[in-house]
Amino acid sequence: MSSLLDDRAHGERSRNTHGLPPIGLWWPMLERPLKREVLENLDAPLRAVVVYRIFELCELDAGALPPLGVRLGENERAYIAGWMHAVDWN
């Protein structure tokens, strides 16, 4: 029998390859004006203030912010599409 060990430190949350925490953690808490900004162009790079707020919401160290030009990945865009379908966004 074998087991897999997660080598992350206790309490450390996983991040995607672009450096953002999982969208399911921060999207529901993100303020409406910032959501609107992201929704305007899902392919555009996120502004630094949006990335900083995501890190704040997830209680992550701002010193570990990813470099500028972070974009949502395919999974994040799919999550938002499903969210928009399920929620009356008007």
C-alpha positions as CSV (number, residue, x, y, z in Angstrom):
1,M,0.0,0.0,0.0
2,S,1.3,3.5,-0.8
3,S,0.2,6.9,0.1
4,L,0.9,10.3,-1.4
5,L,2.1,13.0,0.8
6,D,1.5,16.7,0.2
7,D,4.7,18.5,0.7
8,R,3.1,21.9,1.2
9,A,3.5,23.5,4.6
10,H,0.6,23.2,7.0
11,G,-2.0,25.8,6.1
12,E,-0.4,26.7,2.8
13,R,-3.0,26.9,0.0
14,S,-2.2,25.6,-3.4
15,R,-1.8,28.0,-6.3
16,N,-2.2,27.6,-10.0
17,T,0.7,27.8,-12.4
18,H,0.1,31.6,-12.8
19,G,0.3,32.2,-9.1
20,L,-3.3,32.8,-8.1
21,P,-5.0,30.7,-5.5
22,P,-7.9,28.5,-6.6
23,I,-10.7,30.7,-8.0
24,G,-13.4,28.9,-5.9
25,L,-11.8,30.5,-2.8
26,W,-11.7,34.2,-3.9
27,W,-14.3,34.7,-6.6
28,P,-17.3,34.4,-4.3
29,M,-15.8,37.0,-1.9
30,L,-14.5,39.4,-4.6
31,E,-16.3,42.8,-4.5
32,R,-18.8,43.5,-7.2
33,P,-16.8,46.4,-8.8
34,L,-13.7,44.2,-9.1
35,K,-15.8,41.3,-10.5
36,R,-17.2,43.7,-13.1
37,E,-13.7,44.7,-14.1
38,V,-12.6,41.1,-14.5
39,L,-15.8,40.3,-16.5
40,E,-15.2,43.1,-19.0
41,N,-12.4,41.1,-20.5
42,L,-11.7,37.6,-19.1
43,D,-8.6,37.4,-21.4
44,A,-7.0,40.6,-20.2
45,P,-4.2,40.7,-17.6
46,L,-5.5,41.4,-14.1
47,R,-4.6,44.8,-12.7
48,A,-2.2,44.6,-9.7
49,V,-4.9,45.9,-7.3
50,V,-7.2,43.0,-8.3
51,V,-4.4,40.5,-7.7
52,Y,-3.5,42.1,-4.4
53,R,-7.2,41.9,-3.3
54,I,-7.3,38.3,-4.2
55,F,-4.3,37.6,-2.0
56,E,-5.9,39.6,0.8
57,L,-9.2,37.6,0.6
58,C,-7.3,34.3,0.7
59,E,-5.1,35.6,3.6
60,L,-1.9,35.1,1.6
61,D,1.3,37.0,2.1
62,A,1.4,40.0,-0.3
63,G,5.2,39.4,-0.6
64,A,4.4,36.3,-2.6
65,L,2.4,38.2,-5.3
66,P,3.0,36.8,-8.8
67,P,4.6,39.1,-11.4
68,L,2.5,41.6,-13.3
69,G,0.5,40.5,-16.2
70,V,-1.4,37.6,-14.5
71,R,-4.2,36.3,-16.6
72,L,-7.0,33.9,-15.8
73,G,-6.5,30.4,-17.0
74,E,-8.9,28.2,-18.9
75,N,-10.2,26.7,-15.7
76,E,-10.9,30.1,-14.1
77,R,-12.7,31.3,-17.2
78,A,-14.8,28.2,-17.2
79,Y,-15.6,28.7,-13.5
80,I,-16.8,32.2,-14.1
81,A,-18.9,31.1,-17.1
82,G,-20.6,28.6,-14.9
83,W,-21.1,31.2,-12.2
84,M,-22.6,33.7,-14.6
85,H,-25.0,31.0,-15.9
86,A,-26.1,30.2,-12.3
87,V,-26.3,33.7,-11.0
88,D,-28.4,36.6,-12.2
89,W,-25.6,39.1,-12.7
90,N,-27.7,42.1,-13.5
